[in-house]
Amino acid sequence: MYSLIERLLKIYPRRYANMAVAFNDRAAICDQLIESRVEGQIYTGLNGLVLTAYERDSLIKLTRLFASIMSKAMGLILTELSDAELEELGWPPSLAYALRHEPPNRWLTPIGRFDFGLDEYGNWQLMEYNSDTPSGSQEVTEVEARVWKVLRRCEGVARLNPRIGENMLEALHQEARFLPIPPGYAEAEGPMRPPRVGFMVRGRYLTDLAQVMWYKRGLEARGLECIVGDPNNLSLIGNRIYLLGEPIEALYRLFPIEFLSQEPLFAAYLQANLTGALKCLNNLRGFLAQSKAIMAWVWRERDNYALFTVDERKAIYSSLPETYLLHDLPSNFERGGYIIKEFYGREGAEVYNGAELSDSDWQEISDYHTYIAQRRINLSAVPHAVVNLAREVQQTEVYPCVGSFVIGGDWGGCYTRVGGRITTAQAQFIPTLQEV
């Protein structure tokens, strides 16, 4: 694994800073990534992360294995764990029935993303799973295609999956049209008309809004009628859910379900999901699968021969860092060697380096019972360049977080962000490439 920054700085020694800013501005204007600056720093970096053939192939294999692992884990968790055990994994008892009885989707999630880091020994390590509302769709399609026009001047590299956008839209299209019958309901006779799909996003989050508009255009080109609305535009008439005054049969949220649960119509959303009146493309199961507590549960069950295959158990041992619920910590636990993460923390929120926590901080975290401890990984760094507000180029080292997509049940491509050892909202996007 290496970056292209040194080659790019040689090719464009005087133009690099202006080009980097221009590409970021085009991402904002042409691709609607309006929030393309974070604390003054550009979000889209003019660089490329290159994977060797071995790194690419092993990443693809691990992505497929962990997709299977997570699907099997969720199947057993929903059928065999008690409500009290679900609560230990961060699921409220009041929603246990809805979780267990919602109609299953075609896939655990139509678009999911496993975030990996490459350790100092050249092995991929899984850091988290984004199965509810994964970001990166526009970056790996429209932005990457534009930046590739510059990166292709570097010989011996190619894009990982130029068709990743088509794959994403096809997965959403297939999931929207997959309408399972809830338990106890008679199967409808005759052909069903294509569902009207609602996309729900908080209107003030402009980048998220742009992402669902991209999904909307793609699904409309495939013959589905789509509506985009804010949670405040959701309404209930009879037993049907409406968005912007129009009835919808399917819904995709780019809006965290923990926030939706605070909205007045959350109960109606659950009821429509349970009865099959509303097909939820990213449903409750996909949200629970994202909980870092599920990764701790998988680690606990790593020797479950009845559940996981030999290859799956090997993947858990080799590529899932030791991960524990706080009440499962081993007797020799020393928090200095671990990263502490909240079950549902997003974008690096509520992630702490155990070595930097005081005794009082640790006690406060322990009292919440909603954190996991994951063995800290010594990540590999690559060279990068940051352009500051004065358009000065500052060379530095960054740690890539390589998000490996599972799209429609199979590997689909990568979304890489580079930054500090803990990936936060300040990380930059750069395209992921392969050696040829």
DRENBA-344810 format. One line per field, with one value per residue (C-alpha): x, y, z; residue number from 1; residue in one letter. Coordinates in pm, 1 decimal. Example, Ala and Ser with C-alpha at 12.3 -4.5 7.8 and 13.67 -1.06 7.14 Angstrom:
2
x = 1230.0 1367.0 .
y = -450.0 -106.0 .
z = 780.0 714.0 .
nr = 1 2 .
rest = A S .
REM end
This chain:
436
x = 0.0 140.5 26.5 86.9 165.1 538.0 474.0 203.3 425.6 694.0 446.0 280.1 543.1 391.1 29.6 -48.7 -203.1 -428.7 -532.7 -620.6 -838.0 -1000.2 -1093.6 -1244.7 -1444.1 -1570.5 -1682.3 -1887.0 -2030.1 -2067.5 -2123.3 -2309.2 -2062.3 -2144.1 -1979.8 -1647.5 -1441.8 -1398.1 -1249.8 -1105.4 -938.8 -1045.8 -1225.4 -1127.6 -752.7 -554.9 -380.5 -441.9 -401.0 -264.9 -319.2 -97.5 -265.8 -223.2 -368.6 -663.3 -739.0 -710.3 -934.5 -1199.8 -1186.4 -1214.2 -1506.0 -1699.3 -1614.9 -1719.6 -2041.4 -2124.9 -2012.6 -2237.1 -2539.0 -2497.6 -2441.1 -2756.3 -2960.8 -2857.8 -2885.5 -3244.4 -3363.9 -3176.1 -3087.6 -3330.0 -3451.2 -3212.7 -2920.4 -3025.6 -3021.7 -2659.8 -2586.4 -2747.2 -3095.0 -3386.9 -3631.4 -3928.2 -3816.0 -3720.7 -4050.3 -4018.6 -3660.8 -3748.8 -4066.2 -3990.8 -4002.9 -3648.2 -3491.6 -3310.4 -2977.4 -2875.4 -2810.1 -2817.9 -2506.4 -2274.1 -1912.9 -1647.0 -1376.8 -1032.0 -683.7 -358.5 -142.1 236.1 269.2 67.1 -252.1 -598.2 -773.5 -1148.3 -1225.7 -1602.1 -1901.0 -2130.4 -2453.0 -2718.8 -2640.4 -2293.5 -2153.7 -1916.3 -2140.6 -2068.4 -1702.6 -1633.8 -1833.8 -1845.0 -1552.3 -1322.6 -1396.9 -1293.9 -977.0 -882.8 -822.0 -516.6 -414.5 -401.3 -87.7 85.2 177.0 93.8 -232.0 -603.6 -937.7 -1065.7 -1423.5 -1533.7 -1887.2 -1933.0 -2206.1 -2405.5 -2366.8 -2499.5 -2803.8 -2882.6 -2865.1 -3106.4 -3335.4 -3343.5 -3397.4 -3680.4 -3858.7 -3801.8 -4124.3 -4138.2 -4469.2 -4482.2 -4564.1 -4939.5 -5021.5 -5159.6 -4945.2 -5088.6 -5190.7 -5088.6 -4805.8 -4716.9 -4654.1 -4310.4 -4299.7 -4279.6 -3954.4 -3908.9 -3565.5 -3555.8 -3279.9 -3248.8 -3272.9 -3003.6 -2741.5 -2657.5 -2407.1 -2648.8 -2922.7 -2699.7 -2630.0 -2997.9 -3063.8 -2796.5 -2973.6 -3306.3 -3182.0 -3033.9 -3349.5 -3574.4 -3360.4 -3447.5 -3819.3 -3895.2 -4081.4 -3887.9 -3956.4 -3702.7 -3818.5 -3722.8 -3844.0 -4079.6 -4242.1 -4340.2 -4710.0 -4958.5 -5296.9 -5491.6 -5231.9 -5006.6 -4694.1 -4676.6 -4375.8 -4441.2 -4808.1 -4747.4 -4793.0 -4473.6 -4425.4 -4049.9 -3818.2 -3442.0 -3310.9 -2993.1 -3094.7 -2984.8 -3262.6 -3170.5 -3276.4 -3587.7 -3689.0 -3736.4 -3981.4 -4361.2 -4424.1 -4165.2 -4434.8 -4621.4 -4294.5 -4243.9 -4603.2 -4587.6 -4259.9 -4404.0 -4718.3 -4535.1 -4710.4 -4366.7 -4056.4 -3759.6 -3450.8 -3220.7 -3416.7 -3377.1 -3158.2 -2913.7 -2895.6 -2824.6 -2558.2 -2373.8 -2346.7 -1989.2 -2135.3 -2207.3 -1835.9 -1769.8 -2030.7 -1863.9 -1527.4 -1685.9 -1827.7 -1508.4 -1484.2 -1847.7 -1789.9 -2162.5 -2207.2 -1890.9 -1690.4 -1317.3 -1235.9 -1471.5 -1313.1 -967.7 -1082.8 -1210.9 -885.2 -658.0 -849.2 -1085.2 -883.8 -977.8 -1309.5 -1493.0 -1808.0 -1696.8 -1842.6 -1647.4 -1303.3 -1029.3 -869.7 -539.0 -705.3 -497.9 -691.0 -371.4 -359.9 -719.0 -943.1 -1274.5 -1578.0 -1944.2 -2182.6 -2340.1 -2083.5 -2053.0 -1759.6 -1515.6 -1754.7 -1715.4 -1397.4 -1118.0 -760.6 -754.2 -399.1 -523.2 -815.8 -785.9 -923.0 -1226.4 -1287.6 -1267.6 -1509.3 -1758.7 -1740.1 -1773.8 -2090.7 -2268.3 -2237.3 -2262.7 -1895.5 -1665.0 -1288.6 -1099.2 -730.1 -541.3 -390.4 -52.5 -161.6 57.6 99.7 144.9 276.8 19.5 1.1 -236.5 -313.2 -373.6 -580.6 -279.2 -253.3 75.0 153.1 242.9 373.5 275.9 197.5 -159.7 -332.8 -573.1 -912.7 -1011.1 -1385.9 -1459.4 -1814.1 -2043.3 -2304.6 -2596.2 -2437.7 -2091.6 -1775.8 -1816.0 -1522.8 -1352.2 -1392.7 -1072.8 -1033.6 -696.0 -616.0 -513.6 -501.1 -870.7 -1078.5 -1291.3 -1493.1 -1163.2 -1035.1 -989.4 -1123.3 -877.2 -946.3 -845.1 -653.5 -485.9 -155.9 -169.6 .
y = 0.0 336.9 680.7 877.2 1209.4 1209.8 1144.2 1411.2 1673.5 1598.1 1621.3 1940.4 2109.7 2458.4 2384.0 2118.6 2346.5 2529.8 2201.5 2045.1 2342.6 2347.3 1978.8 2032.9 2331.7 2126.8 1856.6 2122.8 2283.1 1990.2 1702.5 1903.9 1810.3 2149.6 2076.7 2020.1 2209.8 2102.0 2367.8 2535.9 2221.7 2079.3 1744.9 1588.3 1530.7 1525.3 1194.9 825.3 520.5 225.4 -135.4 -418.2 -719.1 -916.6 -636.8 -596.2 -967.5 -1022.7 -721.6 -853.2 -1197.5 -1053.5 -830.5 -1129.8 -1335.8 -1064.5 -1001.9 -1369.4 -1354.9 -1057.5 -1212.6 -1536.5 -1349.6 -1142.4 -1451.1 -1624.6 -1311.0 -1246.1 -1602.7 -1726.0 -1429.8 -1313.2 -955.2 -907.5 -1028.5 -794.0 -510.5 -597.5 -534.1 -191.4 -274.7 -132.3 -400.3 -191.8 -243.4 -611.4 -730.3 -494.0 -609.6 -978.6 -957.8 -707.1 -872.1 -969.5 -785.2 -945.8 -850.1 -743.0 -406.6 -314.8 -99.1 -159.2 -72.3 -248.2 -5.2 -165.1 -48.1 -210.5 -294.4 -271.2 -634.1 -580.0 -746.0 -593.1 -525.7 -457.3 -146.2 -109.6 -189.7 75.3 -98.6 164.0 485.7 444.8 753.5 783.8 719.4 1043.9 1041.0 698.0 775.3 1135.1 1280.1 982.5 980.7 1345.9 1310.6 997.9 1218.0 1350.0 1034.6 826.3 1016.6 801.3 480.3 134.0 211.1 171.4 232.8 -49.6 -63.0 200.6 51.3 100.6 360.1 128.1 -150.0 72.2 183.9 -169.5 -296.1 -24.6 -98.5 -471.7 -419.8 -172.3 -427.1 -717.2 -719.5 -1012.3 -1104.3 -1048.7 -1354.4 -1418.7 -1223.8 -1386.9 -1360.4 -1114.5 -1254.5 -1104.7 -868.0 -580.7 -234.2 -81.1 81.7 455.4 508.0 777.4 906.8 1068.5 1309.1 1607.7 1900.4 2111.1 1837.4 1944.0 1671.5 1399.8 1568.2 1562.6 1191.8 1094.9 1316.6 1113.6 792.6 942.0 1025.6 678.3 494.3 716.5 621.3 259.6 330.1 392.8 700.2 865.6 1139.6 1315.1 1463.8 1568.7 1373.4 1666.7 1582.4 1233.3 1179.9 901.3 874.1 560.2 285.6 433.2 645.9 964.0 1178.2 1531.9 1438.4 1142.3 778.0 573.0 195.8 191.6 413.3 465.6 676.0 879.7 985.6 795.9 580.6 683.0 1035.6 909.2 734.7 1081.3 1187.8 1173.4 927.3 668.2 431.1 459.3 389.9 71.7 -43.3 12.4 -180.2 -472.9 -504.4 -472.6 -146.2 19.2 -155.2 -19.1 -56.7 -0.7 -161.3 -230.3 -535.8 -338.2 -74.8 -325.6 -492.6 -158.9 -162.7 -220.7 -451.3 -697.6 -705.4 -785.1 -1061.1 -1204.2 -1203.7 -1382.7 -1647.1 -1684.2 -2055.4 -2129.9 -2418.1 -2465.5 -2104.8 -2006.6 -2190.8 -2256.9 -1959.9 -1733.8 -1829.6 -1766.5 -1422.9 -1338.1 -1445.1 -1273.9 -958.8 -866.8 -708.9 -837.0 -667.5 -692.7 -571.6 -403.8 -679.6 -939.2 -785.1 -1041.9 -1048.0 -913.1 -618.5 -300.0 -16.6 145.1 -108.2 -53.3 192.5 252.8 300.3 374.7 117.0 354.4 634.7 782.8 950.7 904.8 1047.0 896.4 709.4 727.4 609.4 402.8 519.6 878.7 811.8 902.3 669.8 894.9 904.4 526.1 490.6 723.3 528.0 196.8 316.5 363.8 -1.7 110.9 91.7 -174.0 -206.6 -297.1 -383.1 -85.5 -147.4 -12.3 117.4 168.5 530.2 674.5 1012.7 1281.3 1655.2 1901.4 2240.0 2509.2 2826.4 3014.2 2744.3 2621.4 2251.0 2075.5 1720.3 1482.5 1119.8 994.9 671.4 534.0 402.9 184.9 139.0 -179.5 -181.2 -481.2 -395.5 -624.0 -901.8 -888.4 -678.6 -358.3 -119.0 108.1 449.3 570.4 852.3 958.7 1141.9 1063.2 725.4 768.2 857.8 1166.0 1419.2 1599.3 1308.3 1361.5 1146.6 1013.0 756.3 393.8 243.6 -84.7 -180.6 -308.0 .
z = 0.0 -100.8 -212.9 -531.8 -368.8 -443.1 -812.8 -825.7 -664.6 -925.4 -1213.4 -1080.1 -858.5 -885.8 -976.0 -715.1 -450.3 -696.5 -859.4 -523.6 -429.5 -775.0 -756.0 -412.5 -539.2 -833.4 -591.5 -413.4 -727.5 -968.3 -724.8 -457.0 -180.9 -35.0 299.5 122.8 377.1 737.5 964.9 655.8 518.7 185.4 205.0 -129.4 -140.4 -464.6 -403.2 -459.3 -237.5 -435.6 -327.4 -446.1 -605.8 -284.0 -69.4 -307.5 -326.8 48.2 114.2 -124.5 36.2 387.8 286.8 156.7 464.5 709.9 514.8 567.2 931.3 1005.6 832.1 1027.1 1352.4 1308.4 1223.2 1545.1 1759.6 1649.3 1695.9 2003.2 2225.6 2493.3 2519.9 2814.7 2603.7 2323.1 2574.8 2658.7 2290.4 2312.8 2183.0 2387.0 2514.5 2398.0 2036.1 2063.0 1911.5 1614.8 1555.3 1560.0 1352.0 1076.8 731.1 628.0 337.8 48.3 207.3 555.1 391.1 18.6 64.4 358.6 429.7 633.3 746.8 746.7 835.2 721.4 1021.3 1046.2 932.9 614.3 739.2 710.3 1041.9 1067.2 1270.3 1223.8 1006.6 857.6 760.9 833.0 644.1 485.9 318.1 24.1 -277.3 -459.6 -366.3 -518.6 -832.1 -953.8 -756.3 -816.5 -1190.7 -1213.9 -1004.2 -1201.2 -1507.4 -1320.7 -1135.4 -1454.7 -1552.4 -1291.3 -1471.9 -1344.5 -1162.3 -1239.2 -1070.5 -850.3 -979.4 -1232.0 -1220.5 -846.7 -898.7 -1125.4 -868.6 -587.7 -782.4 -896.4 -535.6 -418.6 -713.9 -641.3 -267.6 -328.6 -549.3 -309.8 -112.0 131.7 290.9 670.6 886.1 899.6 582.5 269.4 -41.2 -292.1 -629.6 -959.4 -1053.1 -821.1 -955.6 -891.6 -547.2 -499.1 -305.6 -44.7 52.4 394.6 493.0 722.6 482.7 647.1 593.1 240.1 154.6 268.8 67.4 -240.6 -187.0 -179.9 -482.5 -663.2 -558.6 -669.0 -1019.1 -1058.5 -950.6 -1161.4 -1461.6 -1372.8 -1377.3 -1009.1 -890.3 -605.6 -351.4 -127.4 201.2 551.3 859.8 917.7 582.3 702.3 775.8 845.4 675.4 760.6 773.3 504.1 530.2 322.8 232.3 110.9 87.3 -145.1 -37.7 -44.5 -45.8 24.6 228.4 245.8 531.2 509.6 858.3 1171.4 1311.2 1665.5 1564.9 1387.2 1711.0 1863.4 1592.2 1656.4 1371.3 1475.8 1605.4 1274.2 1089.2 1293.0 1242.1 866.4 854.9 1053.9 841.5 511.7 422.6 406.9 277.0 477.5 260.3 558.5 838.1 1209.6 1154.6 946.5 1217.0 1495.3 1278.9 1281.1 1660.2 1768.3 2032.7 1749.6 1669.3 2035.6 2018.0 1704.9 1884.3 2180.0 1941.3 1735.6 1822.3 1736.0 1492.8 1436.8 1321.5 1133.7 867.5 900.0 674.0 868.5 1200.5 1053.6 937.3 1285.3 1449.7 1196.5 1102.0 1386.3 1669.0 2013.9 2089.4 2421.0 2586.1 2906.4 3125.0 2921.4 2971.0 3040.8 3385.1 3249.4 3071.8 3052.1 2890.5 2759.7 2476.1 2363.8 2182.4 2360.7 2133.8 2196.8 2047.0 1795.7 1774.8 1424.8 1244.6 1528.9 1789.3 2136.0 2044.9 2301.8 2327.1 2645.5 2719.2 2745.6 2982.0 3348.0 3614.9 3658.8 3281.6 3267.1 3556.7 3389.7 3062.9 3247.0 3419.2 3084.0 2971.0 2607.6 2510.5 2373.6 2409.7 2092.4 2079.0 1936.1 1592.2 1486.4 1147.3 842.0 732.4 382.4 259.9 188.5 126.6 289.7 134.5 397.5 367.7 226.9 -43.4 94.5 52.2 375.0 339.4 615.2 696.5 729.2 823.9 560.5 667.0 370.9 356.3 162.3 24.6 18.6 -244.0 -318.4 -116.7 -278.1 -271.9 -468.8 -426.3 -174.5 -11.0 155.6 404.9 537.7 858.5 1214.1 1383.2 1469.2 1162.8 1230.5 1030.8 957.6 743.7 368.2 86.9 -171.1 -447.7 -393.1 -685.6 -776.5 -933.1 -1291.6 .
nr = 1 2 3 4 5 6 7 8 9 10 11 12 13 14 15 16 17 18 19 20 21 22 23 24 25 26 27 28 29 30 31 32 33 34 35 36 37 38 39 40 41 42 43 44 45 46 47 48 49 50 51 52 53 54 55 56 57 58 59 60 61 62 63 64 65 66 67 68 69 70 71 72 73 74 75 76 77 78 79 80 81 82 83 84 85 86 87 88 89 90 91 92 93 94 95 96 97 98 99 100 101 102 103 104 105 106 107 108 109 110 111 112 113 114 115 116 117 118 119 120 121 122 123 124 125 126 127 128 129 130 131 132 133 134 135 136 137 138 139 140 141 142 143 144 145 146 147 148 149 150 151 152 153 154 155 156 157 158 159 160 161 162 163 164 165 166 167 168 169 170 171 172 173 174 175 176 177 178 179 180 181 182 183 184 185 186 187 188 189 190 191 192 193 194 195 196 197 198 199 200 201 202 203 204 205 206 207 208 209 210 211 212 213 214 215 216 217 218 219 220 221 222 223 224 225 226 227 228 229 230 231 232 233 234 235 236 237 238 239 240 241 242 243 244 245 246 247 248 249 250 251 252 253 254 255 256 257 258 259 260 261 262 263 264 265 266 267 268 269 270 271 272 273 274 275 276 277 278 279 280 281 282 283 284 285 286 287 288 289 290 291 292 293 294 295 296 297 298 299 300 301 302 303 304 305 306 307 308 309 310 311 312 313 314 315 316 317 318 319 320 321 322 323 324 325 326 327 328 329 330 331 332 333 334 335 336 337 338 339 340 341 342 343 344 345 346 347 348 349 350 351 352 353 354 355 356 357 358 359 360 361 362 363 364 365 366 367 368 369 370 371 372 373 374 375 376 377 378 379 380 381 382 383 384 385 386 387 388 389 390 391 392 393 394 395 396 397 398 399 400 401 402 403 404 405 406 407 408 409 410 411 412 413 414 415 416 417 418 419 420 421 422 423 424 425 426 427 428 429 430 431 432 433 434 435 436 .
rest = M Y S L I E R L L K I Y P R R Y A N M A V A F N D R A A I C D Q L I E S R V E G Q I Y T G L N G L V L T A Y E R D S L I K L T R L F A S I M S K A M G L I L T E L S D A E L E E L G W P P S L A Y A L R H E P P N R W L T P I G R F D F G L D E Y G N W Q L M E Y N S D T P S G S Q E V T E V E A R V W K V L R R C E G V A R L N P R I G E N M L E A L H Q E A R F L P I P P G Y A E A E G P M R P P R V G F M V R G R Y L T D L A Q V M W Y K R G L E A R G L E C I V G D P N N L S L I G N R I Y L L G E P I E A L Y R L F P I E F L S Q E P L F A A Y L Q A N L T G A L K C L N N L R G F L A Q S K A I M A W V W R E R D N Y A L F T V D E R K A I Y S S L P E T Y L L H D L P S N F E R G G Y I I K E F Y G R E G A E V Y N G A E L S D S D W Q E I S D Y H T Y I A Q R R I N L S A V P H A V V N L A R E V Q Q T E V Y P C V G S F V I G G D W G G C Y T R V G G R I T T A Q A Q F I P T L Q E V .
REM end
